[in-house]
Amino acid sequence: MTRPDPRPPVNPRRRLVSRVWLGLFLVAVLALPLVVTNPYHMQVVLTGFIFAIGAYGLNIALGYTGLLSLGHAGFFGIGAYAVALLTTDLGWPFWPALVVAILVTGAIGFVVGSICLRAKGHYLAIFTLAVGMIIYQVLDKWESLTNGPIGVVGIPGPSPIGPITFDDFTSRYYLTAGFLLLAMLCAWRIKSSLFGRTLLAVRMSEPLASASGIDVMSAKRLAFTMACIYAGVAGGLYSSFIGFLGPDIASVDITFNMLLYVLLGGIASISGPLIGTLLVYTLTQFLQAFQQYQMLAFGPALIALVIFMPYGIAGAASLILHRLMPDRPRPRSAAPVRGQTGETVRP
């Protein structure tokens, strides 16, 4: 006997609207290089896509599992420096270097998670903040390996894949967009899977999840490791596309920027990190002349967002769509009837 699905049937009109928006988004991603021809604007969008990948990792830790990791930029820096050092000092091609960067970032994230995830709440935030600061200091002070404050320069771009090269902005844009779509697809699959519901149970109540038979520590460790892998991928792409690195890429400012992207766009949503990143990052880049006033604008905006839209832009849009097109009510089962022999029969 199969169990009935506890979820209410989704309004087909709302599903259609979601698919239309998805189609428009894919068309916009594919057509953007045909519309935006300014190299600087393409560079801003490309870099925004990279930071969005890192923000999706933070969304897995914070949005799905409730783990406030303030050392996320440290793992972004590990992935970036791994690709930079392997391609410049050892002469590796980009793709093997990126794979090694992912493995190294994931392994370090697994070890750090096994230690720091024993703490909870504010203690976990402080612990991960300390880890991020340690990573930053290592990148800044270990001059024999990382060149210290000077950083790494002359980082080569992605190596060709057969006849496909990545020497211009358009090809690099499509490559980054492909990684971004893959990151979004993985985030969606995680959220809609049994593992995603496990993370949701852990976020809602760890004691209740543990009482239900969930290995809470393993679930949190895996979510934290996946978040670090996302950061490592984003860091590796960043170093190869930008061409130079400094230890500031692992500073706590980058972590708080990604946290702002997630909170503004919509925590625990699929489109939220991308919306928040493109909105905040592009605005900050195009308003460089008013850089000293940016925090004066973003501070009150974030406070207003927390008060009036606690689930971010994507959450508010989803709530409006749900009210306009509510789910169909589940039909009630037919009333029991009495058979000829007198027993109660349910259809």
Secondary structure, DSSP 4 states (H G I P E B T S, - for coil): -PPPP-SPPPPHHHHHHHHHHHHHHHHHHHHHHHH---HHHHHHHHHHHHHHHHHHHHHIIIIIT----S-HHHHHHHHHHHHHHHHHTS---HHHHHHHHHHHHHHHHHHHHHHHTTS-HHHHHHHHHHHHHHHHHHHHH-HHHH-GGG-EE----PPPBTTB---SHHHHHHHHHHHHHHHHHHHHHHHHSHHHHHHHHHHH-HHHHHHTT--HHHHHHHHHHHHHHHHHHHHHHHHHHH-EE-GGGGSHHHHHHHHHHHHHH-TT-SSHHHHHHHHHHHHHHHTGGGGGGHHHHHHHHHHHHHHH-TTHHHHHHHHHHHHHSPPPPPPPPPPPEE-TTS-EE--
